[in-house]
């Protein structure tokens, strides 16, 4: 059974710092991996989706990498800003018969960027 | 654009009561999902649907039912509310065409449900 783990659970950094959020998963047979952002009291917003055949995806100051062989993904945030403060969740779409898009989520990393 | 709309936003139920959480999307997505999120935890899949008339169980389906009579709507029903069902419920949708890769899931803002 696929398990997704995110460490650390919480992270506090000063504004302007570059940072890396980690995600690990136990089964390398995945269709894709997604990173989401969740603001307090809100739903999830998709940040990046990496297909199984890809190694990384970039969007603005965000870069996500995928290493299936080691069961790891990282989300790199460049030049962090207070507006980046949120909870970041990663989720895998596990492989198997029929790609139904089901997601297995990690517990999330809550990021605080201090001015 | 409305995207994924969930109603109600908040609800308090008594043990044993029933209710339906509504979810509708206006993006013509074929896939829809219901998740629950407990405090400090990630999301767990309750039920999902790959098209109108087709539904299937996720990780934690016990105590819930769903139906998908139209592409737009995917209601979640709690028949006999229990304290363990106190949670935040999220509905999501995505599009996947034949032989195409998955597209990102779009989420509603959630329904915060307390069972007392």
gemmi code that builds the backbone of each chain (N, CA, C; Angstrom):
import gemmi

chains = {
    "A": [
        ("UNK", (0.839, -1.176, 0.000), (0.000, 0.000, 0.000), (0.890, 1.246, 0.000)),
        ("UNK", (0.577, 2.196, -0.871), (1.364, 3.407, -0.984), (1.247, 4.255, 0.272)),
        ("UNK", (2.381, 4.700, 0.793), (2.414, 5.648, 1.902), (3.255, 6.841, 1.494)),
        ("UNK", (2.764, 8.028, 1.845), (3.445, 9.271, 1.494), (3.782, 10.018, 2.779)),
        ("UNK", (5.026, 10.435, 2.892), (5.499, 11.092, 4.114), (6.151, 12.418, 3.764)),
        ("UNK", (5.836, 13.432, 4.562), (6.451, 14.740, 4.369), (7.149, 15.162, 5.658)),
        ("UNK", (8.409, 15.515, 5.501), (9.216, 15.969, 6.624), (9.956, 17.239, 6.206)),
        ("UNK", (9.959, 18.317, 7.066), (9.380, 18.358, 8.403), (7.892, 18.676, 8.366)),
        ("UNK", (7.235, 18.562, 9.496), (5.817, 18.905, 9.587), (5.628, 20.413, 9.564)),
        ("UNK", (6.624, 21.166, 10.059), (6.537, 22.616, 10.081), (7.921, 23.194, 9.840)),
        ("UNK", (7.934, 24.377, 9.240), (9.198, 25.015, 8.876), (9.009, 26.523, 8.935)),
        ("UNK", (9.965, 27.212, 9.565), (9.914, 28.668, 9.655), (11.215, 29.230, 9.118)),
        ("UNK", (11.128, 30.156, 8.164), (12.318, 30.714, 7.541), (12.172, 32.227, 7.423)),
        ("UNK", (13.288, 32.946, 7.344), (13.209, 34.398, 7.087), (12.940, 34.663, 5.618)),
        ("UNK", (12.319, 35.775, 5.360), (12.009, 36.172, 3.995), (13.276, 36.217, 3.141)),
        ("UNK", (13.160, 35.774, 1.905), (14.266, 35.809, 0.972), (15.057, 34.518, 0.890)),
        ("UNK", (14.852, 33.634, 1.845), (15.620, 32.384, 1.857), (15.083, 31.408, 0.810)),
        ("UNK", (15.986, 30.650, 0.216), (15.597, 29.535, -0.644), (15.358, 28.327, 0.240)),
        ("UNK", (14.336, 27.529, -0.082), (14.038, 26.393, 0.789), (13.571, 25.190, -0.016)),
        ("UNK", (13.667, 24.035, 0.631), (13.291, 22.768, 0.004), (12.333, 22.013, 0.921)),
        ("UNK", (11.222, 21.591, 0.362), (10.272, 20.742, 1.077), (10.417, 19.320, 0.522)),
        ("UNK", (10.355, 18.355, 1.424), (10.600, 16.966, 1.042), (9.346, 16.113, 1.090)),
        ("UNK", (9.280, 15.162, 0.183), (8.180, 14.213, 0.112), (8.769, 12.856, -0.258)),
        ("UNK", (8.402, 11.830, 0.490), (8.866, 10.484, 0.148), (7.672, 9.554, 0.027)),
        ("UNK", (7.793, 8.559, -0.834), (6.708, 7.607, -1.050), (7.285, 6.204, -1.160)),
        ("UNK", (6.475, 5.206, -0.757), (7.001, 3.852, -0.589), (6.949, 3.018, -1.856)),
        ("UNK", (6.061, 3.316, -2.786), (5.903, 2.509, -3.993), (6.221, 3.375, -5.206)),
        ("UNK", (7.228, 2.980, -5.958), (7.673, 3.803, -7.085), (6.748, 3.701, -8.298)),
        ("UNK", (5.797, 2.788, -8.257), (4.868, 2.628, -9.384), (3.759, 3.682, -9.271)),
        ("UNK", (4.022, 4.836, -9.857), (3.050, 5.924, -9.798), (2.806, 6.450, -11.203)),
        ("UNK", (1.609, 7.007, -11.419), (1.336, 7.684, -12.683), (1.883, 9.112, -12.662)),
        ("UNK", (1.725, 9.769, -11.519), (2.234, 11.129, -11.390), (2.315, 11.508, -9.922)),
        ("UNK", (2.905, 12.648, -9.662), (2.985, 13.197, -8.311), (2.602, 14.675, -8.412)),
        ("UNK", (1.804, 15.123, -7.449), (1.349, 16.502, -7.476), (1.721, 17.208, -6.174)),
        ("UNK", (2.015, 18.484, -6.281), (2.210, 19.360, -5.134), (1.055, 20.360, -5.085)),
        ("UNK", (0.513, 20.525, -3.859), (-0.602, 21.431, -3.636), (-0.231, 22.435, -2.552)),
        ("UNK", (-0.923, 23.552, -2.589), (-0.844, 24.558, -1.527), (-2.213, 24.676, -0.873)),
        ("UNK", (-2.235, 24.756, 0.468), (-3.493, 24.929, 1.189), (-3.354, 26.091, 2.154)),
        ("UNK", (-4.191, 27.112, 1.960), (-4.250, 28.239, 2.889), (-5.272, 27.928, 3.979)),
        ("UNK", (-5.117, 28.516, 5.165), (-6.022, 28.196, 6.277), (-7.487, 28.377, 5.905)),
        ("UNK", (-8.297, 27.380, 6.180), (-9.731, 27.456, 5.919), (-10.106, 27.362, 4.455)),
        ("UNK", (-9.165, 27.008, 3.629), (-9.429, 26.959, 2.186), (-9.185, 25.561, 1.626)),
        ("UNK", (-9.557, 25.396, 0.364), (-9.278, 24.147, -0.326), (-7.852, 24.118, -0.837)),
        ("UNK", (-7.542, 23.106, -1.609), (-6.195, 22.929, -2.131), (-6.081, 23.548, -3.516)),
        ("UNK", (-4.920, 24.135, -3.764), (-4.613, 24.693, -5.082), (-3.450, 23.918, -5.662)),
        ("UNK", (-3.614, 23.390, -6.872), (-2.538, 22.637, -7.502), (-1.397, 23.568, -7.899)),
        ("UNK", (-0.177, 23.193, -7.522), (1.006, 23.974, -7.873), (1.742, 23.376, -9.071)),
        ("UNK", (2.069, 22.103, -8.958), (2.834, 21.427, -10.001), (2.414, 19.977, -10.074)),
        ("UNK", (2.374, 19.435, -11.267), (2.094, 18.024, -11.500), (3.234, 17.460, -12.324)),
        ("UNK", (3.872, 16.410, -11.809), (4.986, 15.775, -12.517), (4.523, 14.392, -12.973)),
        ("UNK", (4.518, 14.178, -14.279), (4.147, 12.864, -14.793), (5.262, 11.865, -14.480)),
        ("UNK", (4.914, 10.600, -14.508), (5.854, 9.537, -14.168), (7.110, 9.575, -15.029)),
        ("UNK", (6.968, 10.006, -16.269), (8.099, 10.010, -17.212), (8.970, 11.259, -17.089)),
        ("UNK", (8.557, 12.210, -16.255), (9.282, 13.473, -16.123), (10.177, 13.461, -14.890)),
        ("UNK", (11.190, 14.337, -14.892), (12.092, 14.454, -13.747), (11.815, 15.721, -12.947)),
        ("UNK", (11.278, 16.751, -13.607), (10.996, 17.986, -12.874), (9.984, 18.834, -13.629)),
        ("UNK", (9.400, 19.774, -12.863), (8.490, 20.760, -13.428), (8.777, 22.086, -12.730)),
        ("UNK", (8.603, 23.163, -13.482), (8.884, 24.494, -12.941), (7.709, 25.414, -13.208)),
        ("UNK", (7.432, 26.284, -12.211), (6.435, 27.320, -12.373), (6.875, 28.514, -11.550)),
        ("UNK", (7.343, 29.553, -12.231), (7.805, 30.742, -11.524), (8.938, 30.431, -10.571)),
        ("UNK", (8.746, 30.740, -9.290), (9.794, 30.495, -8.279), (9.764, 29.071, -7.731)),
        ("UNK", (8.883, 28.245, -8.252), (8.733, 26.877, -7.763), (9.351, 25.883, -8.737)),
        ("UNK", (10.046, 24.899, -8.176), (10.585, 23.801, -8.985), (10.371, 22.513, -8.218)),
        ("UNK", (9.736, 21.552, -8.856), (9.517, 20.259, -8.224), (10.287, 19.199, -8.989)),
        ("UNK", (10.942, 18.310, -8.268), (11.677, 17.218, -8.878), (11.073, 15.888, -8.464)),
        ("UNK", (11.319, 14.869, -9.278), (10.801, 13.534, -9.000), (11.888, 12.507, -9.265)),
        ("UNK", (12.173, 11.663, -8.276), (13.089, 10.550, -8.419), (12.342, 9.297, -7.984)),
        ("UNK", (11.768, 8.598, -8.950), (10.949, 7.424, -8.620), (11.782, 6.313, -8.004)),
        ("UNK", (12.999, 6.149, -8.470), (13.821, 5.027, -7.994), (14.092, 5.114, -6.503)),
        ("UNK", (14.223, 6.345, -5.997), (14.462, 6.524, -4.561), (13.183, 6.856, -3.815)),
        ("UNK", (12.079, 7.014, -4.520), (10.805, 7.331, -3.876), (10.794, 8.707, -3.250)),
        ("UNK", (11.337, 9.701, -3.969), (11.431, 11.041, -3.382), (11.040, 12.117, -4.375)),
        ("UNK", (10.457, 13.174, -3.819), (10.198, 14.388, -4.572), (10.542, 15.573, -3.686)),
        ("UNK", (11.012, 16.634, -4.310), (11.289, 17.854, -3.563), (10.595, 19.021, -4.239)),
        ("UNK", (10.161, 19.971, -3.419), (9.621, 21.227, -3.906), (10.566, 22.334, -3.469)),
        ("UNK", (11.166, 22.988, -4.437), (12.121, 24.060, -4.183), (11.414, 25.388, -4.371)),
        ("UNK", (11.499, 26.244, -3.351), (10.919, 27.573, -3.428), (12.056, 28.581, -3.358)),
        ("UNK", (12.199, 29.378, -4.399), (13.269, 30.372, -4.453), (12.795, 31.706, -3.883)),
        ("UNK", (13.708, 32.373, -3.213), (13.453, 33.733, -2.719), (12.101, 33.828, -2.028)),
        ("UNK", (11.951, 33.086, -0.941), (10.655, 32.973, -0.277), (10.110, 34.338, 0.170)),
        ("UNK", (8.775, 34.427, 0.172), (8.064, 35.659, 0.542), (7.029, 35.332, 1.608)),
        ("UNK", (6.623, 36.320, 2.416), (5.586, 36.054, 3.423), (4.310, 35.465, 2.820)),
        ("UNK", (3.991, 35.829, 1.579), (2.814, 35.284, 0.908), (2.924, 33.804, 0.588)),
        ("UNK", (4.114, 33.245, 0.727), (4.289, 31.800, 0.509), (3.874, 31.004, 1.742)),
        ("UNK", (3.592, 31.667, 2.837), (3.195, 30.979, 4.062), (1.894, 30.224, 3.834)),
        ("UNK", (1.926, 28.924, 4.041), (0.784, 28.036, 3.782), (1.212, 26.624, 4.138)),
        ("UNK", (0.296, 25.684, 3.987), (0.632, 24.265, 4.106), (0.799, 23.686, 2.713)),
        ("UNK", (1.875, 22.955, 2.522), (2.181, 22.358, 1.223), (2.027, 20.841, 1.331)),
        ("UNK", (1.227, 20.291, 0.452), (0.961, 18.848, 0.452), (1.435, 18.225, -0.849)),
        ("UNK", (2.026, 17.059, -0.728), (2.320, 16.290, -1.933), (1.400, 15.078, -1.966)),
        ("UNK", (1.144, 14.588, -3.164), (0.241, 13.460, -3.333), (0.682, 12.652, -4.535)),
        ("UNK", (0.628, 11.332, -4.408), (0.943, 10.463, -5.531), (-0.331, 9.874, -6.106)),
        ("UNK", (-0.307, 9.653, -7.397), (-1.366, 8.927, -8.100), (-0.814, 7.523, -8.324)),
        ("UNK", (-1.146, 6.577, -7.449), (-0.491, 5.260, -7.500), (-0.836, 4.481, -8.753)),
        ("UNK", (0.113, 3.685, -9.209), (-0.090, 2.861, -10.390), (-1.000, 1.693, -10.115)),
        ("UNK", (-1.305, 0.954, -11.146), (-2.214, -0.172, -11.014), (-3.154, -0.184, -12.192)),
        ("UNK", (-4.084, -1.133, -12.176), (-5.005, -1.252, -13.296), (-5.975, -0.088, -13.327)),
        ("UNK", (-5.999, 0.619, -14.416), (-6.933, 1.725, -14.562), (-6.472, 2.985, -13.859)),
        ("UNK", (-6.078, 3.989, -14.587), (-5.639, 5.243, -13.998), (-6.856, 6.098, -13.707)),
        ("UNK", (-7.305, 6.068, -12.457), (-8.511, 6.808, -12.086), (-8.188, 8.137, -11.416)),
        ("UNK", (-6.912, 8.473, -11.337), (-6.541, 9.752, -10.768), (-6.607, 9.819, -9.256)),
        ("UNK", (-6.856, 8.696, -8.582), (-6.923, 8.711, -7.120), (-5.594, 9.176, -6.536)),
        ("UNK", (-5.663, 9.979, -5.483), (-4.454, 10.526, -4.879), (-4.265, 10.018, -3.459)),
        ("UNK", (-3.003, 9.736, -3.114), (-2.589, 9.410, -1.756), (-1.763, 10.591, -1.256)),
        ("UNK", (-2.221, 11.213, -0.170), (-1.617, 12.454, 0.311), (-0.646, 12.216, 1.467)),
        ("UNK", (0.372, 13.071, 1.528), (1.175, 13.191, 2.727), (0.459, 14.083, 3.724)),
        ("UNK", (1.073, 14.228, 4.921), (0.437, 14.990, 5.992), (0.626, 16.489, 5.807)),
        ("UNK", (1.552, 16.873, 4.951), (1.767, 18.294, 4.698), (2.905, 18.883, 5.501)),
        ("UNK", (3.493, 19.953, 4.971), (4.488, 20.772, 5.678), (3.937, 22.185, 5.766)),
        ("UNK", (3.810, 22.686, 7.003), (3.319, 24.045, 7.199), (4.488, 25.015, 7.209)),
        ("UNK", (4.498, 25.907, 6.245), (5.598, 26.845, 6.060), (5.209, 28.230, 6.553)),
        ("UNK", (6.092, 28.829, 7.337), (5.931, 30.219, 7.743), (7.142, 30.995, 7.268)),
        ("UNK", (6.910, 32.047, 6.495), (7.979, 32.907, 6.030), (7.857, 34.234, 6.773)),
        ("UNK", (8.867, 34.546, 7.570), (8.820, 35.746, 8.413), (9.402, 36.954, 7.689)),
        ("UNK", (8.708, 38.091, 7.779), (9.208, 39.311, 7.108), (10.525, 39.779, 7.730)),
    ],
    "B": [
        ("UNK", (-15.158, 32.358, -13.091), (-15.493, 30.936, -13.185), (-15.685, 30.340, -11.804)),
        ("UNK", (-16.776, 29.581, -11.616), (-17.077, 29.041, -10.302), (-16.134, 27.905, -9.929)),
        ("UNK", (-15.800, 27.021, -10.876), (-14.928, 25.886, -10.552), (-15.716, 24.805, -9.835)),
        ("UNK", (-15.229, 24.430, -8.637), (-15.887, 23.424, -7.811), (-16.566, 24.135, -6.643)),
        ("UNK", (-17.872, 23.934, -6.513), (-18.651, 24.600, -5.467), (-19.210, 23.575, -4.498)),
        ("UNK", (-18.952, 23.784, -3.216), (-19.444, 22.889, -2.172), (-20.406, 23.649, -1.255)),
        ("UNK", (-21.499, 22.976, -0.915), (-22.442, 23.522, 0.071), (-22.913, 22.413, 0.997)),
        ("UNK", (-23.171, 22.703, 2.308), (-22.918, 24.001, 2.942), (-21.435, 24.160, 3.286)),
        ("UNK", (-21.043, 25.317, 3.781), (-19.660, 25.524, 4.214), (-19.442, 25.002, 5.632)),
        ("UNK", (-20.458, 25.091, 6.460), (-20.378, 24.621, 7.844), (-21.671, 23.902, 8.185)),
        ("UNK", (-21.560, 22.912, 9.077), (-22.763, 22.234, 9.531), (-22.468, 21.510, 10.831)),
        ("UNK", (-23.433, 21.570, 11.742), (-23.358, 20.798, 12.977), (-24.511, 19.807, 12.966)),
        ("UNK", (-24.187, 18.539, 13.170), (-25.185, 17.477, 13.199), (-25.198, 16.801, 14.558)),
        ("UNK", (-26.338, 16.246, 14.883), (-26.415, 15.386, 16.065), (-26.156, 13.944, 15.648)),
        ("UNK", (-25.654, 13.153, 16.581), (-25.401, 11.735, 16.317), (-26.687, 11.080, 15.801)),
        ("UNK", (-26.536, 10.318, 14.722), (-27.669, 9.604, 14.165), (-28.425, 10.343, 13.071)),
        ("UNK", (-28.188, 11.647, 12.940), (-28.840, 12.400, 11.871), (-28.185, 12.072, 10.530)),
        ("UNK", (-28.867, 12.435, 9.467), (-28.321, 12.237, 8.132), (-28.266, 13.574, 7.399)),
        ("UNK", (-27.397, 13.646, 6.422), (-27.325, 14.845, 5.601), (-26.582, 14.545, 4.298)),
        ("UNK", (-26.759, 15.452, 3.348), (-26.071, 15.342, 2.067), (-25.191, 16.559, 1.856)),
        ("UNK", (-23.920, 16.305, 1.555), (-23.000, 17.359, 1.187), (-23.035, 17.487, -0.335)),
        ("UNK", (-23.257, 18.723, -0.776), (-23.402, 18.947, -2.203), (-22.079, 19.366, -2.841)),
        ("UNK", (-21.872, 18.924, -4.066), (-20.689, 19.312, -4.840), (-21.094, 19.427, -6.299)),
        ("UNK", (-20.741, 20.542, -6.904), (-21.014, 20.722, -8.325), (-19.824, 21.406, -8.982)),
        ("UNK", (-19.539, 21.007, -10.229), (-18.437, 21.629, -10.962), (-18.921, 22.035, -12.352)),
        ("UNK", (-18.370, 23.142, -12.844), (-18.815, 23.686, -14.127), (-17.705, 23.633, -15.181)),
        ("UNK", (-16.769, 22.728, -15.012), (-15.620, 22.631, -15.917), (-15.725, 21.438, -16.868)),
        ("UNK", (-16.872, 20.749, -16.833), (-17.082, 19.572, -17.676), (-16.043, 18.483, -17.422)),
        ("UNK", (-15.613, 18.396, -16.154), (-14.663, 17.346, -15.790), (-15.382, 16.019, -15.666)),
        ("UNK", (-14.721, 14.947, -16.124), (-15.350, 13.639, -16.034), (-15.069, 12.949, -14.695)),
        ("UNK", (-13.927, 13.242, -14.072), (-13.577, 12.589, -12.820), (-13.916, 13.495, -11.635)),
        ("UNK", (-14.511, 12.918, -10.601), (-14.805, 13.667, -9.375), (-14.463, 12.805, -8.158)),
        ("UNK", (-14.124, 13.488, -7.038), (-13.601, 12.811, -5.851), (-14.157, 13.472, -4.580)),
        ("UNK", (-14.302, 12.662, -3.538), (-14.577, 13.169, -2.200), (-13.444, 12.730, -1.274)),
        ("UNK", (-12.900, 13.709, -0.545), (-11.857, 13.445, 0.440), (-12.316, 13.990, 1.798)),
        ("UNK", (-11.745, 13.454, 2.859), (-11.889, 14.041, 4.180), (-10.510, 14.370, 4.729)),
        ("UNK", (-10.453, 15.451, 5.506), (-9.194, 15.871, 6.098), (-9.404, 16.077, 7.588)),
        ("UNK", (-8.721, 15.270, 8.380), (-8.761, 15.394, 9.827), (-7.629, 16.319, 10.269)),
        ("UNK", (-7.753, 16.968, 11.443), (-6.776, 17.968, 11.882), (-5.336, 17.458, 11.835)),
        ("UNK", (-4.466, 18.238, 11.194), (-3.051, 17.904, 11.121), (-2.724, 16.737, 10.212)),
        ("UNK", (-3.688, 16.309, 9.440), (-3.471, 15.145, 8.588), (-3.643, 15.526, 7.127)),
        ("UNK", (-3.170, 14.622, 6.276), (-3.441, 14.796, 4.855), (-4.867, 14.384, 4.537)),
        ("UNK", (-5.187, 14.357, 3.270), (-6.530, 14.006, 2.839), (-6.621, 12.507, 2.567)),
        ("UNK", (-7.789, 11.946, 2.848), (-8.037, 10.542, 2.545), (-9.252, 10.449, 1.629)),
        ("UNK", (-9.141, 9.590, 0.639), (-10.182, 9.454, -0.369), (-11.353, 8.637, 0.157)),
        ("UNK", (-12.566, 9.167, 0.012), (-13.773, 8.473, 0.471), (-14.399, 7.705, -0.692)),
        ("UNK", (-14.770, 8.411, -1.739), (-15.365, 7.829, -2.940), (-14.884, 8.623, -4.150)),
        ("UNK", (-14.983, 8.011, -5.319), (-14.666, 8.722, -6.532), (-15.571, 8.250, -7.663)),
        ("UNK", (-15.559, 9.031, -8.754), (-16.391, 8.709, -9.907), (-15.621, 9.074, -11.177)),
        ("UNK", (-15.652, 8.183, -12.145), (-14.953, 8.442, -13.414), (-15.920, 8.880, -14.508)),
        ("UNK", (-17.175, 9.060, -14.145), (-18.161, 9.531, -15.106), (-19.554, 9.340, -14.556)),
        ("UNK", (-20.519, 9.963, -15.204), (-21.902, 9.849, -14.749), (-22.314, 8.383, -14.700)),
        ("UNK", (-22.917, 7.998, -13.571), (-23.385, 6.637, -13.391), (-22.347, 5.656, -12.893)),
        ("UNK", (-21.091, 6.110, -12.694), (-20.004, 5.219, -12.277), (-19.360, 5.768, -11.009)),
        ("UNK", (-19.419, 4.988, -9.928), (-18.770, 5.388, -8.684), (-18.021, 4.197, -8.107)),
        ("UNK", (-17.054, 4.483, -7.240), (-16.295, 3.405, -6.605), (-15.724, 3.898, -5.280)),
        ("UNK", (-15.412, 2.933, -4.393), (-14.931, 3.236, -3.054), (-13.471, 3.659, -3.077)),
        ("UNK", (-13.146, 4.564, -2.134), (-11.764, 4.935, -1.905), (-11.228, 4.241, -0.666)),
        ("UNK", (-10.343, 4.947, 0.081), (-9.707, 4.369, 1.269), (-10.649, 4.230, 2.448)),
        ("UNK", (-11.548, 5.202, 2.651), (-12.368, 5.266, 3.866), (-13.849, 5.452, 3.520)),
        ("UNK", (-14.502, 4.477, 2.877), (-15.876, 4.673, 2.413), (-16.969, 4.385, 3.449)),
        ("UNK", (-16.604, 3.705, 4.567), (-17.636, 3.255, 5.504), (-18.388, 4.434, 6.117)),
        ("UNK", (-19.728, 4.344, 6.078), (-20.573, 5.380, 6.641), (-21.011, 6.430, 5.639)),
        ("UNK", (-20.587, 6.268, 4.387), (-20.891, 7.253, 3.342), (-21.482, 6.564, 2.114)),
        ("UNK", (-22.224, 7.350, 1.333), (-22.708, 6.906, 0.035), (-22.627, 8.054, -0.944)),
        ("UNK", (-22.509, 7.714, -2.220), (-22.457, 8.739, -3.258), (-23.326, 8.320, -4.433)),
        ("UNK", (-23.596, 9.293, -5.293), (-24.268, 9.029, -6.559), (-23.728, 10.017, -7.574)),
        ("UNK", (-23.818, 9.681, -8.839), (-23.348, 10.590, -9.896), (-24.324, 10.451, -11.079)),
        ("UNK", (-25.410, 11.191, -10.989), (-26.430, 11.106, -12.033), (-26.134, 12.070, -13.184)),
        ("UNK", (-25.326, 13.096, -12.942), (-24.952, 14.040, -13.995), (-23.451, 14.260, -13.957)),
        ("UNK", (-22.904, 14.825, -15.014), (-21.481, 15.133, -15.040), (-21.124, 16.170, -13.985)),
        ("UNK", (-22.042, 17.125, -13.745), (-21.738, 18.265, -12.886), (-21.788, 17.969, -11.395)),
        ("UNK", (-22.662, 17.058, -10.964), (-22.953, 16.926, -9.535), (-22.459, 15.599, -8.959)),
        ("UNK", (-21.952, 15.669, -7.726), (-21.437, 14.467, -7.067), (-21.704, 14.603, -5.567)),
        ("UNK", (-22.949, 14.370, -5.120), (-23.278, 14.532, -3.700), (-22.761, 13.380, -2.845)),
        ("UNK", (-22.425, 13.709, -1.601), (-21.957, 12.734, -0.618), (-22.978, 12.674, 0.511)),
        ("UNK", (-23.432, 11.465, 0.829), (-24.470, 11.322, 1.844), (-23.942, 10.606, 3.075)),
        ("UNK", (-24.258, 11.167, 4.245), (-24.011, 10.517, 5.526), (-25.359, 10.049, 6.044)),
        ("UNK", (-25.522, 8.743, 6.269), (-26.822, 8.216, 6.661), (-27.041, 8.287, 8.171)),
        ("UNK", (-26.100, 7.869, 8.959), (-26.200, 7.861, 10.424), (-24.928, 8.509, 10.973)),
        ("UNK", (-25.010, 9.809, 11.198), (-23.805, 10.539, 11.575), (-23.217, 10.034, 12.891)),
        ("UNK", (-21.888, 9.905, 12.904), (-21.161, 9.453, 14.087), (-20.047, 10.461, 14.390)),
        ("UNK", (-19.640, 10.586, 15.666), (-18.587, 11.550, 16.013), (-17.312, 11.381, 15.196)),
        ("UNK", (-17.012, 10.142, 14.778), (-15.807, 9.885, 13.995), (-15.853, 10.530, 12.606)),
        ("UNK", (-17.034, 10.980, 12.208), (-17.173, 11.630, 10.907), (-16.998, 13.148, 10.990)),
        ("UNK", (-16.692, 13.660, 12.169), (-16.324, 15.069, 12.307), (-15.044, 15.305, 11.536)),
        ("UNK", (-15.098, 16.199, 10.555), (-13.958, 16.385, 9.667), (-14.242, 17.556, 8.725)),
        ("UNK", (-13.273, 17.843, 7.880), (-13.480, 18.773, 6.772), (-13.538, 17.948, 5.500)),
        ("UNK", (-14.578, 18.139, 4.711), (-14.795, 17.334, 3.509), (-14.525, 18.192, 2.268)),
        ("UNK", (-13.708, 17.639, 1.394), (-13.354, 18.327, 0.157), (-13.806, 17.517, -1.042)),
        ("UNK", (-14.393, 18.237, -1.990), (-14.744, 17.659, -3.278), (-13.734, 18.163, -4.309)),
        ("UNK", (-13.371, 17.327, -5.248), (-12.414, 17.711, -6.278), (-12.844, 17.130, -7.617)),
        ("UNK", (-12.343, 17.737, -8.684), (-12.639, 17.219, -10.019), (-11.419, 17.375, -10.906)),
        ("UNK", (-11.366, 16.558, -11.944), (-10.287, 16.662, -12.925), (-10.772, 16.087, -14.244)),
        ("UNK", (-9.970, 16.317, -15.289), (-10.315, 15.787, -16.602), (-9.241, 14.815, -17.065)),
        ("UNK", (-9.674, 13.714, -17.606), (-8.738, 12.781, -18.234), (-9.389, 12.219, -19.472)),
        ("UNK", (-8.781, 12.507, -20.613), (-9.273, 11.942, -21.855), (-8.598, 10.603, -22.122)),
        ("UNK", (-9.143, 9.868, -23.034), (-8.572, 8.553, -23.367), (-7.148, 8.726, -23.883)),
        ("UNK", (-6.241, 7.929, -23.339), (-4.830, 7.960, -23.737), (-4.141, 9.288, -23.422)),
        ("UNK", (-4.754, 10.066, -22.553), (-4.127, 11.318, -22.152), (-3.690, 11.225, -20.698)),
        ("UNK", (-2.722, 12.043, -20.325), (-2.268, 12.066, -18.950), (-3.310, 12.749, -18.057)),
        ("UNK", (-3.215, 12.457, -16.747), (-4.109, 13.119, -15.798), (-3.831, 14.614, -15.771)),
        ("UNK", (-4.881, 15.366, -15.571), (-4.753, 16.795, -15.341), (-4.875, 17.056, -13.838)),
        ("UNK", (-4.375, 18.214, -13.369), (-4.446, 18.490, -11.925), (-5.880, 18.492, -11.418)),
        ("UNK", (-6.037, 18.085, -10.165), (-7.353, 18.128, -9.548), (-7.652, 19.543, -9.043)),
        ("UNK", (-8.907, 19.960, -9.229), (-9.395, 21.250, -8.737), (-10.275, 20.978, -7.529)),
        ("UNK", (-10.042, 21.734, -6.456), (-10.735, 21.492, -5.202), (-11.728, 22.606, -4.882)),
        ("UNK", (-12.816, 22.215, -4.198), (-13.701, 23.182, -3.586), (-13.110, 23.676, -2.274)),
        ("UNK", (-13.809, 24.619, -1.625), (-13.310, 25.200, -0.374), (-13.635, 24.366, 0.854)),
        ("UNK", (-14.388, 23.295, 0.688), (-14.623, 22.393, 1.800), (-15.913, 22.638, 2.553)),
        ("UNK", (-16.365, 21.575, 3.229), (-17.488, 21.637, 4.170), (-16.965, 21.197, 5.523)),
        ("UNK", (-17.099, 22.070, 6.516), (-16.645, 21.751, 7.873), (-17.807, 21.184, 8.648)),
        ("UNK", (-17.704, 19.899, 9.012), (-18.815, 19.170, 9.618), (-18.437, 18.728, 11.018)),
        ("UNK", (-19.309, 19.045, 11.980), (-19.122, 18.598, 13.360), (-20.303, 17.732, 13.750)),
        ("UNK", (-20.013, 16.585, 14.353), (-21.048, 15.660, 14.816), (-21.001, 15.653, 16.350)),
        ("UNK", (-22.093, 16.074, 16.979), (-22.100, 16.184, 18.443), (-23.148, 15.252, 19.077)),
    ],
}
model = gemmi.Model(1)
for chain_id, residues in chains.items():
    chain = gemmi.Chain(chain_id)
    for i, (resn, *xyz) in enumerate(residues, 1):
        res = gemmi.Residue()
        res.name, res.seqid = resn, gemmi.SeqId(i, " ")
        for name, pos in zip(("N", "CA", "C"), xyz):
            atom = gemmi.Atom()
            atom.name, atom.element = name, gemmi.Element(name[0])
            atom.pos, atom.b_iso = gemmi.Position(*pos), 0.0
            res.add_atom(atom)
        chain.add_residue(res)
    model.add_chain(chain)
structure = gemmi.Structure()
structure.add_model(model)
structure.setup_entities()
